[in-house]
Amino acid sequence: MTMTSHLSELRKKHRVLSETIEREQRHPASDDLTIKRMKLQKLQLKQEIEKLAEATA
């Protein structure tokens, strides 16, 4: 897998996770702990994306 395709996959995962978080937050019976974990995972993805993007620049 090339660096570009890897970055693309990470961005896709980040976008999907963001959409999932938004959907869960709108749901009245959402689990706060689950949302918190997803937000942490989203942050980790963002940090990895930024790190790889800097390395390829």
MODELLER restraints for C-alpha pairs under 7 A, 6 or more apart:
rsr = mdl.restraints
at = mdl.atoms
rsr.add(forms.Gaussian(group=physical.xy_distance, feature=features.Distance(at['CA:7:A'], at['CA:49:A']), mean=6.27, stdev=0.5))
rsr.add(forms.Gaussian(group=physical.xy_distance, feature=features.Distance(at['CA:10:A'], at['CA:45:A']), mean=6.66, stdev=0.5))
rsr.add(forms.Gaussian(group=physical.xy_distance, feature=features.Distance(at['CA:10:A'], at['CA:49:A']), mean=6.60, stdev=0.5))
rsr.add(forms.Gaussian(group=physical.xy_distance, feature=features.Distance(at['CA:14:A'], at['CA:42:A']), mean=5.83, stdev=0.5))
rsr.add(forms.Gaussian(group=physical.xy_distance, feature=features.Distance(at['CA:14:A'], at['CA:45:A']), mean=6.25, stdev=0.5))
rsr.add(forms.Gaussian(group=physical.xy_distance, feature=features.Distance(at['CA:17:A'], at['CA:42:A']), mean=6.51, stdev=0.5))
rsr.add(forms.Gaussian(group=physical.xy_distance, feature=features.Distance(at['CA:21:A'], at['CA:35:A']), mean=6.27, stdev=0.5))
rsr.add(forms.Gaussian(group=physical.xy_distance, feature=features.Distance(at['CA:21:A'], at['CA:38:A']), mean=6.83, stdev=0.5))
rsr.add(forms.Gaussian(group=physical.xy_distance, feature=features.Distance(at['CA:24:A'], at['CA:30:A']), mean=5.72, stdev=0.5))
